[in-house]
Amino acid sequence: MQVRVLMTTIVVLMMSLTSLSGCFGNDDEPEIEEEFSPFSFENAIPMTTWYHYAGGIDALNQSAVSAANITTNLSENNTPFWSQGSYYSIGMTTFEPTMGITSADNLYMASYGNGPGGSTAVVQCSGLIEMVSLADYTCQNAYNPIIPIVNSNDPYIYVDPWTDRIMKFDMHALLGMTVEWSDNEGDSWKPSTIATSVYSVQDHQTIGSSPYEAALYETTWVYCINGNAPHPLCSTSFDGGWTWTPEVSGAPLDCQSGGLTAHIEGANNGNFYRGNIGCNGEGYSIYRSTNGGLTWTEHPLPTEVSGSADTWNGEEAQIGVDEDNNLHAMWMGLDNMPYYAYSRDNGDTWSEAMMIAPPSGLNGTGFPVVTAGDGGKVAFGYVGDSGGDSWNAYITILTDAFSENPLFTTVQVNLPEDPIDTTADCGYNRCGGLGDFLDMRVDQYGRPWFALAHNLGGEMGIFATFTDGPSLRGENLTALNPMPLGGVVTL
């Protein structure tokens, strides 16, 4: 009996010790922590969003990043944000869409032939910026002058970011150009003035402004065109558009670049910039004016590796200027991929060229355009073939362009089943409502807006943007207010 009691006591003690060892044993075992990833967002990354480095290196593929010897520093302004894109119809067709944004948060786009009497409409979209639901935005024609200008074959809309003046330029059968403007969001328009020289044909115009000293207006205006010269011709207005200087060479006098220039851009320091083929007829260059467009100097881009496009996109190199006067150039290479370089000294020197397409297997791209927000924050727009001539629209952004290895975020703004065009080689030629060129701007909240046409939707004008993502304004990186998805339901 005593033996049985003793055995029972021993068993109970052993069970107690086993139980206690289980309780205290966990303290000796190391905790397994999940590896932190800056791409661990609350929501899954959309199939139409890519995070990457120059050269199409997938930032989520650590093997590819290591093989490329990229040292990642995804912090501060180089931090990834959950992002996606979409587009919103203006309700009218467009051709060679140019655009502008006013401080009243109205977006404007040209609509060929849809204004009064067959004139070019100036489509005003209100409520689109920072909207909460699709019902919040409306688009309507804001061009209703007493005598509308008709028979324009090349409309161009530009909003002066320093004064909010809306400028409407019209070409007439390649023989002249008129200009009108509104200082009250299109409620009224000044009568047209002639902005041309009778000795030159007018084609492929571009217009910009800057706070270069002007005697009779807050900003100086410059337009450049493809005329009767081996390079672009430019004209200046120092009184807000009432009068214009005779056209002068928009390049050094001996330049043989051809006259098809990209969009002209003005900087806070008063300089003007534009891009096209180099003066020797090769590569690309940015051309700079420091005296209101009266004379220009050439500043070659680093195209030794990329080459230049052998397509319609070979005409020009695009330029954007950020709030700190840094330059951001974009062009298409011989491989029909988009390339980028920046300059922090007014174009005198440039960074190495970076190929900026996402790791999505694009066959080629076209119709480049670039814009910028605050210092080092940049947005690029272009179209690309994802296979079988399925042409989509893309926006790529940089939030810290000057980082050692800047992170690119790219969104495809249309869903795969909703391409903007399926024409063979659309991105390499004139293609429906895309015309010769597209346009792009950043609003006051740091959201990029890309103006283009949805050709399969009837050449409908659309504004594409980041519905979610980082703002391109502000010293520190912050998130944009989310927007509802648009897309084909808005066509």
N, C-alpha and C positions, 0 to 999 in steps of 0.2 A: 504493500500500500504506500509506504514511504517512497519507494523507487518510482511508482507511478506518479506521485505528486511532484517529485523532483524532476522527472522528465517533462511533466506538463509545464512546470515553471521555466525550464530551459527553453522549451519551444516558444512560450509566450515572450520571453526576453529576446530570442532571436528574431521573432516577427516584429517586435517593437524596434529593435536596432535596424532591421531592414527598412522599416517604414521611415525611421528617422534619417537613415542614410539617403533615402530617396528625396527627402525634403531638403537636406543640406547639400546634396550632391550637385544640384543645378547651379549653385553659386560658383562652383569650380569650373563649369563648362563655359567656354567663350561664346558670347552672343554673336550670331551671324547677322551682320548689317547689310542691307541692300545697297549696292553701289549707286551713288547719286549720279543722275544724268540731267544736264540742263535742258534736255528735251523731254523730260518726264512731265508732261502737261496734264491738266485735269481731263481734257478731252483728247481723243485720238487724233493724230495728225491726218488731215484730209489727204486723199489720194492725189489731189491737185495742188499740194503744197510741198516744197522741197527746201531743205536747209543744206547749204553747200559752200565750198570754198572755190577760189578761182581754179579754172580748168575742169569744172564739173565734178569736183571731188565731193562725194556724199558725206556730209558732216556726221551722219548717224552710223557710218561704216568705219569703225575704228581701225580696221585693217587697211582700208584705203587711205585713211588719214595718215597712219603711221608710214605706209609705203611712200607717201608723197613728202615725208619729212616735215609735216605741218605741225607746228607747236601751237596747240589750241589755248586760247585765253578768252573763254566765253564769260566775260564779266563786264561790269560797268556798261558802256554804250555798245559793247559787242555781244550783249546778252540776247539769246533767242527768245522770241515771243510766239505764242500760239497764233497762227495766222491762217487766213483764207481770203479768197477774192470772189468777186462777182461783178455783174454789169447791170446797167439800167438804161432802158430805151428813152430817147427824147421824143418819140412819137412822130418823127419826121425823118425823111431820108437825108443823107449828107453826101458830100463829095469833097475829098481832101480836107477833112474836118480840122479846123483850128478852133481854139477855145480860150477862155479866160475865166477868172474868178474874181468877184468883187468882195470887199470887206463886209458887205451886207449878206454874204453867204449865198449869193446867186452864181450859178454856173451858166456859161454862155457857149454856144457852138453855132457855127455857120451851117445853114441848110440851103443848098443851091436850089433856086427856083421856087421856093415855097413861101416867099414873102408877098406883099401886095403887088398886084400887077405883074407877077412873074419875077419879082426881084428876089434877091437872096434874103432869106429870113435870118434873123438873129434870135435863135432859140434860147429862151431864158428858163432854166430849171430852178425852181424855188422849193425849199424844204428837203432837198436831196441830201445836203450836207448835215450830218448828225441826225438823220431821221430815225424814228422808232419803228414805224411800220411803212409798208409800201404806199399806203394811202396818204402819207404825209407829203409826198412830192408831186408837183405838177410842172409841166413844161408847155410853154406857149411862145408864140412869136412876139418879140418886143421891138420890132422894127416897123413903125407906122408913121413915116414922115409925111409932110404935106405933098411932096413930089418924090416918090420913091425912085431910086436908081435901078434901071432894068438892064437886061442884056449883059450881065456879068458872066464871063466864062471862067473866072478864077477868083472866087470870093475868099476873103481872109478876115478873121476876127481876132482882135487883140485887146486885152485889158491891161492898162498901165497899172502895175502893182503899187506904184507910189501915189497915184492920184485917183484911181478907180475909173478913169476915163475909158469908155468903150469905143474902140476905133473899128470902123468897118471900111475895108478897102475893096474896091471892085476894079477888075480889068475888063477891057472892052475890045474883043476881037483882036487882042494882042497889039492894039494901037494906042492905048492910053490907060490911065488909072485915075479914079476919083476916090476921095476919102470923105467920110462923114463921121460924126462922133456924138456920144451922149454922155452927159455928166450926172444923170439922174436915173440910172438903171433902165434906160431905154424908154422912159416916159416921154421924152422929146429928143429930137435930133437936129443938129446944126445943118444948114444947107451944105451941099457937097462943094468941095474945092478940088481943083485939079492938082494932082501930085505926079507930074510926069514931065519929061522933056520930049518935045515933038520929034527930035531926030532919032529916037531910039524905040524899037519895039519893046513891049513889056510882057514878061512871062516869068512864072515861077518866083513870085515875090515873097519876101519875108519882112516883117516889121517888128521893131523893138524899141524900148525906151530905156533911159537911165537918168539919174539925177545929175548928169553933166550940166554945167552952168549954162542956163538959157536966160536971155534977157526978158522975155515976155511970157514965160510959162515955167512951172516948177520943174519940168523934165524936158530933156531933148529927145526928139524922135528921129529914127533912122529907118529907111527901107532900102532893101537891095533887090535887084532883079537880074534876070538873064536877058541882056540886051545886045546891042551891036558892038561887042567887044570880046576879046579872048578871055575875059574874066568878068565877074559880076560888076554891075554899076550900082552906085548908092546915092541917095539923096537925103538931106537933113531938114528938119523943121525945128526952129528954135522958138516957135510961138504956138505950140500945141496942135499944129496941123493946118493953120491958116495959109502959110506960105512955105515953099520948099526951095532949097538950093538947086542949082543945075546938077545933073547927075555927074558924079566923079568916079574914078576907078576905085573899086572896093578891094583893091589889092595893089601890090607894087606895080608900076606901070608896065614892066616887062613880063608880067605873070601870064602864064599860059595854062591856067587851071580849068578853063571852061566856065560858063556863067551860071551853072546850076548849083546854087548855094543852099546850105541847110538853114534852119531857123536862126535868126539873129537874136542875141541875148544881151541885156544890159546888166551891169554890176553896180553895187552900192557905191563903188569908188568912181563911178562915172564912165568906166570903160565900156566899149562895145566889142562883142565877139561873134564870129560866125565861122563855119567850117565848110570846106569842100576839098577837091583834089589839090595836091601840091602844085606850086607854080611850074615845076618841071614836068607836069603832066602825070606824075606818079605818086603813089601813097596818098596820105591825107595830111592836111594842115589846118590849124586854127589861125584865123586872121584877126588881128587886134587893132582897134582904133582908140586912141587916147584923146582925140580932139573932136568928138562928136561926129565921127564918120567921114571926116574930110580927107584923111589919109589912113592907110592901113599897112601893117607889117605882118610878115608870115612867120608862123611858129609850127614847124613840122611835128607830127605825132609819132610815137614809137611804133611804127608799123612793120619793122624789119621781120618780126616773127609771124605776124598775122597776115601780112599782105593786105590787099584791098579787093573788095568784091568785084567780080566780073559780071555783074548783073545790074538791074536798075538801081540797086542800092549802092553801086559804085560812084554815084554822083556826089555824095556828100558825107560829111562827118558831123554829128550833132554835138552841141555844147550846152551844158547847164552851169549855172553860177550859184553857189550857195551864199548865205547871208554874210559870210566872212570873206567873200571875194575869191574863194577857191574855185578852180575850174574843174569840170568833170566832163570828159569827152567820151563819146561812144561812136563806134563804127562797125561795119560788117567786114569780116576778113575774107580771104580767098576761099576759105572753107564754108562760107555763108553762116558763120557763127558770130555772135555779138562780142565785141571787145571793148575794154574800158581802160582809161588812164586818167590820172588827176595831176593838176599842177597847183602849187601853193605860191607861185611867184608870177602870176599873170600870164602864164604860158611860156615863160622863158625856158623852163625845164619841166620834164614830165616823169611820172613814175613809170615803172615797167608796165607793159600791157597785160591785162588780165582777161581771159575768156570767161564770160559771166553766165553762160547758159546753164540750166539745172541738169542734174544727172538723170534725165528722163528719156534719153535716147532720141533727141530731136534730130531730124534729118537736115534741117536748115532753117534759117530765120531771115526776116526782112523787116523793112519799115521801122528803122530805129528812131527812138526819141528819148531824150533824157531831161530831167529836171532835178532841182535840189531844194532842200529846206534850209535848216540851220547848218552850221559848219560840219562838214563830213557826213551829212545825211543826204542820200541820193536815191532817186527812183528812175528806173529804166523801163520803157515800154517797147514791145516788138511783137510780131507774129511769128509763129513757128509751125513746122510740119512735123506732127507726131507719128507719121507713117501713112502711106497711101494717099498723100495730098489731103490730109485732114489738118486744115490750118486753124490754129487756135491763137488766142491772145494771151500774152504773158506780161506780168509786172514783176520786176526784180528790184529789191531795195537793199541799200546798205545803211546801217545806222552808225558805223564807225569806219569810214573809208580809209582812215589813216592808221588803223591797227596793223600790226605786223602781218596778221593773217585775218583779214576782214571776213566776217560771216555774211553770206548772201542769203536772202530769203526770197524765194520765187513762188508766185501763185499763178496758176492758170485760171483765168477769170470766167471761162466757160466750161461747162461739163463736157466730158469726152463725147457724149452722144449729141452734143450741140455745138459742132464746129462753126466758125464764122464763115468759112468758105471751103469748098472742095475742088476748086479749079486747079488744074495742073500748074505747078510753079507759081501759084498766086503771090507768094511773098517775094518773088524775084522780078515782078513786072507790075505795071499798072493793073490794079485788080479791083473792079467794081467801085464801091464807094470809098475805098482807101485812096484812090487817086494817085497822087505823087508822094504824099506825106501825111503823117499823123501829128498829134500834138499832145502836150502833157503839162500839168501844173500841180503844185502842192498848195492846199488850202491853209488857212491860218491856224488850224488845229493839228497840222502835220500829216494830213491824209493825202496821198497822191491820187490824182485823177488823170485817166488816160482816155483821150477822145479818139474814137475810131468808128468803123462801120461794121455792122453785122450783115454781110452780103447775102447769106442764105435767108436772112430775115427780111429781105427786100431792100438791101442797102440802107438799113435803118441806122441812124446815128445812135451810138451808145457811149455812156460814160462808164468806164471800168475802174475799179478801185480795190483796196484792201478793206473788207468788211470788219476784220479783226486783225490786230497786229500792233506794232510799235509806231509811235508818232515820230514824224521827221522834224518836229519842232521841240525846242526846249534844250537846256543844257544837260539835263539828266533824262534818261530814257523812261518814258511812260507809255501806258497802253492807250490806244484809241478807244473811244466809246464804241461798243459793238453796233453793227448795222444789220438789218434783216437782209437775207439773201435775195437777190433779184433774179436775173437770168431770163430764160425764154418766156416766162410768164409776163414780162414787162414789154415784150415786142408788140 
